[in-house]
Amino acid sequence: MIFAYMDLENIINEAWSNRDLLKNELTVNAIEKVITKLDAGKLRVAEKINNKWETHQWIKKAVVLYFPIRKMETIEVGPLEFHDKMKLKSNYASKGVRVVPHAIARFGSYLAKNVIMMPSYVNIGAYVDSGTMVDTWATVGSCAQIGKNVHLKRWCWNWRCFRAIASITSNY
């Protein structure tokens, strides 16, 4: 099924206002299309337009609406087992992404080429740009937008580190 972005936005906004539409095949297909486009980096929850960050509320709504249309399932990865509604991201090698054991990204998150994931977590709707390292035990929250060449750390214990992080994030 082919959707124009305006069609997707309208369908998502209608479903947000009327949750009964989540039973409609057209609505489910539209939500899944948005999540697939987020996964491929073809859509972003937020983007810089004319030097100003703009949040696309309808895409955030699609992420939230994705949860009730999914069923719980058991996912087995080697000796590990998960029981969740969300698929895990896969095919890292073809994407040029390095993922060490115990790093997890959900389907619907975007990881650009040359991203490195140490044991960490990237949630649905997140966008992680190229050259970024998601370091040990760092979490990239749902719909977070991380720029290029960022070293995202879990803990920061001193003022100098805090200022550096504030400086990095203000550039994106």
N, C-alpha and C positions, 0 to 999 in steps of 0.2 A: 504494500500500500504506500503510495506516494503522498506526502504531506508538504505543503508550503509552511514556512515558519509561522506565518500569520495564522494559518489553520491550526497548527499545533498550539500556539498561544491561546487562541480562542477556546479550543477544546479543553485545555488544562484549566483555564480560568472558570469555565462552566462547571467542570468537575469539582473544582475547589469550593464553589458555591453550592453544589448539589451532589453530595457523595453517593447518591443512588446511581449516578452515571458511571460509577466505578464498575458496575455490572455490565456495562455496554462494551461490546467488542471494539468499537471505534475508539472509545476513550482509553481502553487498556492498550491498544496498539499505539496510540499517540504518546502515552506515558512511556511505554517501552522504547519508542523511537527516540524520545528525548534522552533517556538514560543511555542508549546505545551511542548517540551523538556526543554525549558528555564523555563516555568511555574513550571515544576516538579523538577527543579534543576538537571536534567540529562545532561544539557549543560550549560556552562557559557561563557559569552563574554570574560572574562579574567580569568586566573588561574595561580597559582604559579607552575612552572615546573623547577626542579633543582634549587630551591631557587631564581628564577627570574620570574617576572611577564610577561606573554605572552598574548597578545590580539589576539583574533581570529577575524580578520577583516571580514571574510565571515559571521560570526554570527551577527556582527553589521550591515552588509549589509542586512541580512534577516529581522532584526528589522525595518530598514528603508523601505524595500520593502513591509512589511506587511501593511503599511498605504494605499498605492494606491489600494491594492486588497480588502480592507474592504469598506463596505458601511456605510453611516451614519445611525444610528438608535436611537430611543428613548428608554432609559432604566429607568424604574421606580422602586425605592426602597422606599417603604412606601410613605411618602409625598414628597420625593425628586425625581427630574427628571433630567436626564442627556441626552444630545444629542451629540453622539460621534461615532467614528469608532471603538473604542476599547471596548471589553468586560471588565467587572470588575472581579476581583478575587473573588472566593466564597469558601464555605466549610471550613472556618477558624477553626472551632472546630475540625474537623477530622485531620487537619494539626497541631494542638496543638499551634495555634497562637491566641494571645489575641488582639482583635481589638475593641477599644472604638468608640462610635459614632463620626462621621465625619472624620474617618480615611478611606482612599481609597487606594487600590492597583489595578493596572491594571493587567489583564490576561497577562501572559508572563513575569511577575516578579516572583522571587522566594523568599519565606519567610520560613526560616527554623523553626523547632520546637522551642518553647519558645521565639519567637520574640514577642515583645509587640509594638503595634502601637497606640500611643496616636493620637489625631486629627492631621493627617499628610497625606503625599502622597508618594506612591512608584510607579515609572513609569516602563513601559515595558522594559525588558532586565536587570533590576536591580537584584542583588543577595544580600540578607540580611541574614547573618548567625545567628546561634542559640544564644540565650541569649541577643540579641541586642534589645535596646529600641529605637524606632524612636519617639522622643519626640514631644511635641506639636508644630505644624506648621512647622516641619522639612520636607524637600523634598529630596527624594532619586531620583536623576536624572536617565534618561534613560541610561541603561547599567552600572550604578554605581555598584561597588563591595564593600560591607560593611562586615567587619570581625565579629568574634565572640565576644560577650559580650561588644559591643560598646554602649555607651550612646550618641546617635546622637541628638544634640541640634540645634535649629534654630538660636539662637542669641548668640553671644559671644562678650563681650564688653571690655575685658581687655587682656593685653599681656600674663598673666599667663594662661588664658583659651586658647588662641591661641597656646601657646607652648604645652599644654596638648593635644589639638586636633592634632597638627602636630606629636607629639610623638605617639599617638594612631594609626594614619593612616600610619605612617612609619613602623609599625609592621605588616601590612597586605599587 
